[in-house]
């Protein structure tokens, strides 16, 4: 129904706004802890919708919900030749003029008493903590959301207990198109007398603790006679099975085929089990690796988004989406016929994945992303550490203002990417069904 689609869109949209707000709190809290003067905490960009001042900080919401920021005094250091509290603009070229004008604007927020409260004067490790706080908050949120799903709702896992026994061997390319025929040979499992409910305990003498173990051992054995240890209604048994070779989908990549592997002909039992924190961390690590690879492929993926937006090509379901696309997926989930518990599960998982992606994206070591400031802080720490070891004078603060030309180019690219994603999400959205 239409209202369910709208509700799903709103749930994802509000979830993203809350994630953005908490991301900025991840910056705000350590900044205030380290006595950096913060003048603004804002969710969104553009004109201000609502704001309230608490102490020295203005807290508010802006009309364009595509991000957020906190404004810290003294983000840009003065030139070494300038008084740190009285910056002057000296233009020696178009980019240099832009840099010095940015310094001048930054200096206007500095008032008497801020000398030790400006961001650039803080120790390098404090700068790193402040800038890493935002992505760290996203990672914490992702862990909490995934933990709710995996530890609260549980996840579907395969058990080495036979759920069903295939009656006949059908080539993989035909399996989805037809049932067994009289001319089809019986599966090794059917010939050996395996039954639903049998728990596989060993394959060719190797103990089996999971369905994955059983699958790997059977495939690795290949064609030929093999002993299968089972537990049937509490009674241990050993069956001799004449395995055959088949082409099967790869376990780690179902889109690829593994040639001539051992085949038994049984399906596992699927159960929903609640997991522990270690399982959540392991899954997050795997998802982080996949997200990092996806980040490296963003330029290539954006070409696909462009083609989908303007050439009508099918949208890559594994490609990037914007806030509109995420909301539309939320609407599609809400309007589906799946149980309410499953919808909640998917919503939480989706928000967890989005937080993980936002955290990873912000760690890219380019300004204006958090990773650019983190890289600057680490570079400053390295230079000062070397100077300390070599007993040299402390080097000046890392001048992130010199990277402003690249920052503006990156900002334009991010705006263009965001606009393209919004347009593609409207005219050719990613759909989870059909």
Order of alpha helices (4+ residues) and beta strands (2+ residues): alpha-beta-beta-alpha-alpha-beta-alpha-beta-beta-alpha-beta-beta-beta-beta-alpha-alpha-alpha-alpha-alpha-alpha
